[in-house]
């Protein structure tokens, strides 16, 4: 039987989505746009043809990985806002590995690139984990700082360290070879020539692995225990420091794989970034909307991809600014956030009420004993 808490989470997410669309519709009406026409073009633009469906699934794939990365850290009680930097580290590392080893067979090169990208993301997140575990440093601050450190380090590596034979120009690498690509020709043809890649299957495997790790293994149990109460976990013999680091390493590895999908699946190269990678913060939003569950993340990532890809169809078909899509997404996240605030206030009120009741009961007992 499905728990009441899970039903409530799902219901709140659905309400948040509905309210987000309503807010978007109201804004369209204010500016004399037809919201029904707009949303019709949106869903047609995202799901109307095999090509558009393929692009929606392509957009969804890296979001699944970064969302899982956030969910793992969140279950351990940490707010990993460094997903963009971790994803970018995975992106540049995997492309570099493939370009430098194009002679290797595909069966070796692809796993090597995937593992290297995951390790790169894990290293970046692990720095924040170590600082939190041993020095009590706030992970929000360190991960934000690491985003910019990674951004500029990647610029330096690409422009100054990467051999010129691997680059087209100072800002862009060469396109990776077929034996390093995640794209499959039959899959591309099935979806009308879209940029969908085998990464979609890796994302599904990642979701299953996430579910198993968090619900069926000792590591997952310890991570959740530390997230619920680190002091009680330590008293029970669970190392809080170890699990802080492990959770951040696992979180960063998933985010790094999201970057790998961008490099070996979507773009087939790496080009210098001028800002944080979008899939990082979008993945955070997907995780929150999906309630940090495997099924929820899958559905939320699909919704975000429909909004992102369908928004282009809404713009070209109905002449509605793409910024409306951003407003809808922001509104959805806003209503999800409001849920967390309300839930926190309600829980706080219950705790205070229980505390006051206990105090009164103890006072009566003391008075009675006199």
C-alpha positions as CSV (number, residue, x, y, z in Angstrom):
1,X,0.0,0.0,0.0
2,X,1.4,3.4,-1.0
3,X,2.3,5.5,2.1
4,X,0.3,8.6,2.9
5,X,3.5,10.7,2.8
6,X,4.3,9.6,-0.8
7,X,0.8,10.4,-1.9
8,X,1.0,13.8,-0.4
9,X,4.3,14.5,-2.1
10,X,2.9,13.4,-5.5
11,X,-0.2,15.5,-5.0
12,X,1.8,18.6,-4.0
13,X,4.0,18.2,-7.1
14,X,1.0,17.9,-9.3
15,X,-0.6,21.0,-7.7
16,X,2.7,22.9,-8.2
17,X,2.8,22.0,-11.9
18,X,-0.9,23.0,-12.4
19,X,-0.3,26.3,-10.6
20,X,2.8,26.9,-12.7
21,X,0.8,26.5,-15.9
22,X,-2.0,28.7,-14.6
23,X,0.5,31.5,-13.7
24,X,1.9,31.2,-17.3
25,X,-1.6,31.3,-18.7
26,X,-2.5,34.4,-16.7
27,X,0.6,36.2,-17.9
28,X,-0.2,35.3,-21.5
29,X,-3.7,36.7,-21.1
30,X,-2.3,40.0,-19.7
31,X,-0.2,40.4,-22.8
32,X,-3.1,39.3,-25.1
33,X,-1.8,35.9,-26.0
34,X,-4.0,32.8,-26.2
35,X,-2.7,30.3,-23.5
36,X,-4.6,27.3,-25.1
37,X,-3.0,27.9,-28.4
38,X,0.4,28.4,-26.7
39,X,0.3,25.2,-24.7
40,X,-1.0,23.3,-27.8
41,X,2.0,24.4,-29.7
42,X,4.2,23.6,-26.8
43,X,3.2,20.0,-26.5
44,X,3.2,19.6,-30.3
45,X,6.6,21.0,-30.4
46,X,7.9,18.6,-27.8
47,X,6.0,15.4,-28.7
48,X,4.4,16.0,-32.1
49,X,6.9,14.2,-34.4
50,X,9.6,11.5,-33.8
51,X,12.3,14.2,-34.3
52,X,10.7,16.4,-31.6
53,X,10.2,13.5,-29.3
54,X,13.8,12.5,-29.8
55,X,15.0,16.0,-28.9
56,X,12.8,16.0,-25.8
57,X,14.4,12.7,-24.6
58,X,17.8,14.1,-25.5
59,X,17.1,17.1,-23.3
60,X,15.9,14.9,-20.5
61,X,18.8,12.6,-20.3
62,X,21.5,14.7,-18.6
63,X,18.8,16.2,-16.3
64,X,18.2,12.8,-14.9
65,X,21.8,12.4,-13.8
66,X,22.2,15.8,-12.3
67,X,18.8,15.4,-10.5
68,X,20.0,12.1,-9.0
69,X,23.2,13.8,-7.9
70,X,21.2,16.4,-6.0
71,X,18.9,13.8,-4.5
72,X,21.7,11.7,-3.1
73,X,23.3,14.7,-1.3
74,X,19.9,15.9,-0.1
75,X,19.1,12.5,1.4
76,X,22.4,12.9,3.4
77,X,21.2,16.3,4.6
78,X,23.3,18.4,2.2
79,X,22.3,21.0,-0.4
80,X,24.7,20.3,-3.3
81,X,24.4,23.4,-5.4
82,X,27.7,22.6,-7.2
83,X,26.1,20.4,-9.8
84,X,27.0,22.8,-12.7
85,X,30.7,22.6,-11.9
86,X,30.6,18.8,-11.4
87,X,28.8,18.3,-14.7
88,X,31.3,20.6,-16.5
89,X,34.2,18.7,-15.1
90,X,32.7,15.5,-16.4
91,X,32.0,17.0,-19.8
92,X,35.5,18.3,-20.4
93,X,37.2,15.2,-19.0
94,X,35.3,12.7,-21.1
95,X,35.7,14.6,-24.3
96,X,39.5,15.0,-23.7
97,X,39.8,11.3,-22.9
98,X,38.0,10.4,-26.2
99,X,40.0,12.8,-28.3
100,X,43.3,11.7,-26.9
101,X,42.6,8.0,-27.3
102,X,40.6,7.7,-30.6
103,X,42.6,4.6,-31.5
104,X,41.0,2.5,-28.8
105,X,38.1,0.3,-29.6
106,X,34.6,1.6,-28.7
107,X,34.0,-1.2,-26.1
108,X,37.0,0.2,-24.1
109,X,36.9,3.9,-24.9
110,X,33.2,4.5,-24.0
111,X,33.5,2.9,-20.5
112,X,36.8,4.7,-20.0
113,X,35.2,8.1,-20.8
114,X,32.2,7.4,-18.6
115,X,34.3,6.4,-15.6
116,X,36.7,9.3,-16.1
117,X,33.8,11.8,-16.3
118,X,32.2,10.3,-13.2
119,X,35.5,10.5,-11.3
120,X,36.0,14.1,-12.3
121,X,32.6,15.1,-11.0
122,X,33.2,13.1,-7.8
123,X,36.5,14.8,-7.2
124,X,34.9,18.3,-7.4
125,X,32.1,17.3,-5.0
126,X,34.4,15.4,-2.8
127,X,36.3,18.6,-2.0
128,X,33.2,20.1,-0.6
129,X,32.4,16.8,1.3
130,X,35.8,16.7,2.9
131,X,35.6,20.4,4.0
132,X,32.1,19.7,5.5
133,X,33.1,16.5,7.2
134,X,36.4,17.6,8.8
135,X,36.0,21.4,9.1
136,X,32.2,21.9,9.3
137,X,32.3,24.2,6.3
138,X,28.9,25.0,4.8
139,X,28.6,23.0,1.6
140,X,26.4,25.6,-0.1
141,X,29.2,28.2,0.1
142,X,31.9,25.8,-1.0
143,X,30.0,24.2,-3.9
144,X,29.0,27.7,-5.3
145,X,32.7,28.7,-5.1
146,X,33.7,25.4,-6.8
147,X,31.3,26.1,-9.7
148,X,33.4,29.2,-10.6
149,X,36.7,27.5,-9.9
150,X,35.8,24.7,-12.2
151,X,34.5,27.1,-14.8
152,X,37.7,29.0,-15.1
153,X,40.0,26.0,-14.7
154,X,38.2,24.3,-17.6
155,X,38.7,27.5,-19.7
156,X,42.4,27.5,-18.8
157,X,42.7,23.7,-19.6
158,X,41.0,24.0,-22.9
159,X,42.7,27.2,-24.1
160,X,46.2,26.7,-22.7
161,X,46.9,23.0,-21.7
162,X,44.9,20.9,-24.2
163,X,47.2,20.0,-27.2
164,X,46.4,22.0,-30.3
165,X,45.8,18.8,-32.4
166,X,42.7,18.2,-30.3
167,X,41.2,21.6,-30.9
168,X,39.6,23.5,-33.8
169,X,40.4,26.8,-32.2
170,X,41.2,28.2,-28.8
171,X,37.7,27.7,-27.5
172,X,36.4,24.6,-29.2
173,X,37.7,21.0,-29.4
174,X,37.5,18.8,-32.4
175,X,34.4,16.6,-32.9
176,X,34.9,13.2,-31.2
177,X,35.3,10.1,-33.3
178,X,32.5,7.6,-33.8
179,X,34.1,5.0,-31.5
180,X,33.8,7.6,-28.7
181,X,30.2,8.7,-29.4
182,X,27.2,7.7,-27.4
183,X,25.0,8.1,-30.5
184,X,23.6,5.0,-32.3
185,X,22.6,5.4,-35.9
186,X,19.5,3.2,-35.6
187,X,18.3,5.2,-32.6
188,X,19.0,8.5,-34.4
189,X,17.1,7.3,-37.5
190,X,14.2,6.0,-35.3
191,X,13.7,9.5,-34.0
192,X,13.9,11.4,-37.3
193,X,17.6,12.4,-37.1
194,X,17.5,13.9,-33.6
195,X,20.5,14.1,-31.3
196,X,19.1,11.4,-29.0
197,X,21.8,9.0,-27.8
198,X,22.3,5.8,-25.9
199,X,22.6,8.0,-22.8
200,X,18.8,7.6,-22.4
201,X,19.4,4.0,-21.5
202,X,22.2,4.9,-19.2
203,X,19.9,7.3,-17.5
204,X,17.3,4.6,-16.9
205,X,20.1,2.3,-15.5
206,X,21.2,5.2,-13.3
207,X,17.7,5.6,-11.9
208,X,17.5,1.9,-11.1
209,X,20.9,2.0,-9.5
210,X,19.9,5.1,-7.4
211,X,16.8,3.3,-6.2
212,X,18.7,0.2,-5.2
213,X,21.5,2.0,-3.5
214,X,19.3,4.2,-1.4
215,X,16.7,1.5,-0.5
216,X,18.4,-1.9,-0.6
217,X,22.0,-1.3,0.5
218,X,23.8,-0.5,3.7
219,X,25.4,2.5,2.1
220,X,22.0,4.0,1.3
221,X,20.7,3.3,4.8
222,X,23.7,4.9,6.4
223,X,23.5,8.0,4.1
224,X,19.8,8.5,5.0
225,X,20.5,7.9,8.7
226,X,23.2,10.6,8.7
227,X,20.8,12.9,6.9
228,X,18.1,12.4,9.4
229,X,20.2,12.7,12.5
230,X,24.1,12.7,12.3
231,X,24.5,12.7,16.1
232,X,22.2,9.7,16.6
233,X,23.9,7.9,13.7
234,X,27.3,8.4,15.3
235,X,26.0,7.1,18.6
236,X,24.7,4.0,16.7
237,X,28.1,3.4,15.3
238,X,27.6,5.0,11.9
239,X,30.5,7.2,10.8
240,X,29.0,10.6,9.9
241,X,32.2,11.9,8.4
242,X,32.6,8.8,6.1
243,X,29.0,9.0,4.9
244,X,29.2,12.8,4.3
245,X,32.2,12.2,2.0
246,X,30.6,9.1,0.4
247,X,27.3,10.9,-0.3
248,X,29.1,13.9,-1.9
249,X,31.3,11.6,-4.0
250,X,28.3,9.7,-5.3
251,X,26.4,12.9,-5.9
252,X,29.3,14.4,-7.9
253,X,29.8,11.2,-9.9
254,X,26.1,11.3,-11.0
255,X,26.5,15.0,-11.9
256,X,29.7,14.2,-13.8
257,X,27.9,11.6,-15.9
258,X,25.4,14.3,-16.8
259,X,28.3,16.3,-18.3
260,X,29.5,13.2,-20.1
261,X,26.1,12.9,-21.8
262,X,26.5,16.5,-23.0
263,X,29.9,15.8,-24.4
264,X,29.6,12.4,-26.0
265,X,25.9,12.4,-26.7
266,X,24.5,15.9,-27.4
267,X,27.3,18.1,-28.7
268,X,30.0,15.6,-29.6
269,X,32.7,18.1,-28.4
270,X,33.6,20.6,-25.7
271,X,33.5,24.3,-26.1
272,X,34.5,27.0,-23.6
273,X,31.6,28.0,-21.3
274,X,31.1,31.6,-20.2
275,X,28.7,30.6,-17.4
276,X,27.5,27.7,-15.3
277,X,26.1,24.7,-17.2
278,X,22.3,24.8,-17.3
279,X,21.8,21.1,-16.6
280,X,23.1,21.7,-13.1
281,X,20.5,24.1,-11.7
282,X,17.8,22.5,-13.9
283,X,18.7,19.1,-12.3
284,X,18.3,20.6,-8.9
285,X,14.8,21.8,-9.8
286,X,13.9,18.4,-11.3
287,X,15.0,16.7,-8.1
288,X,12.9,19.0,-5.9
289,X,9.8,18.6,-8.1
290,X,10.3,14.8,-8.3
291,X,10.5,14.6,-4.5
292,X,14.0,13.0,-4.7
293,X,12.6,9.7,-5.8
294,X,13.6,7.7,-8.9
295,X,10.1,7.7,-10.5
296,X,9.5,11.3,-9.5
297,X,12.9,12.4,-11.1
298,X,12.1,10.6,-14.3
299,X,8.7,12.3,-14.6
300,X,9.9,15.7,-13.6
301,X,12.8,15.5,-16.0
302,X,10.4,14.6,-18.8
303,X,8.2,17.6,-17.9
304,X,11.1,20.0,-17.9
305,X,12.3,18.7,-21.2
306,X,8.8,19.1,-22.7
307,X,8.8,22.7,-21.4
308,X,12.3,23.5,-22.8
309,X,11.9,21.9,-26.2
310,X,8.2,22.7,-26.5
311,X,8.8,26.3,-25.6
312,X,10.7,26.7,-28.9
313,X,7.6,25.4,-30.8
314,X,5.4,27.8,-28.8
315,X,7.7,30.6,-29.8
316,X,7.8,29.8,-33.5
317,X,4.2,28.5,-33.9
318,X,2.3,31.0,-31.7
319,X,4.7,33.9,-31.6
320,X,4.9,33.8,-27.8
321,X,8.2,34.8,-26.2
322,X,10.3,31.9,-24.9
323,X,10.6,33.8,-21.6
324,X,7.1,32.6,-20.8
325,X,8.5,29.1,-20.5
326,X,11.0,30.3,-18.0
327,X,8.2,31.9,-16.0
328,X,6.2,28.7,-16.0
329,X,9.3,26.7,-14.8
330,X,10.1,29.3,-12.1
331,X,6.4,29.3,-10.9
332,X,6.4,25.5,-10.6
333,X,9.6,25.6,-8.5
334,X,8.2,28.5,-6.5
335,X,5.1,26.5,-5.5
336,X,7.3,23.4,-4.7
337,X,9.4,25.7,-2.5
338,X,6.3,27.1,-0.8
339,X,5.4,23.5,0.0
340,X,8.7,22.9,1.8
341,X,8.2,26.2,3.7
342,X,4.7,25.3,4.7
343,X,5.6,21.8,5.7
344,X,8.5,23.1,7.8
345,X,6.3,25.6,9.6
346,X,3.6,23.0,10.3
347,X,6.2,20.6,11.7
348,X,7.7,23.3,13.8
349,X,4.2,24.2,15.1
350,X,3.6,20.6,16.0
351,X,6.9,20.3,17.8
352,X,6.3,23.5,19.8
353,X,2.7,22.4,20.6
354,X,4.0,19.0,21.8
355,X,6.7,20.7,23.8
356,X,4.3,23.1,25.5
357,X,1.9,20.2,26.3
358,X,4.7,18.2,27.8
359,X,5.8,21.2,29.9
360,X,2.3,21.7,31.2
361,X,1.9,18.0,32.0
362,X,5.2,18.0,33.9
363,X,4.1,21.1,35.8
364,X,0.8,19.5,36.9
365,X,2.7,16.4,38.0
366,X,5.1,18.5,40.1
367,X,2.2,20.5,41.5
368,X,0.3,17.3,42.3
369,X,3.3,15.7,44.1
370,X,3.5,18.7,46.4
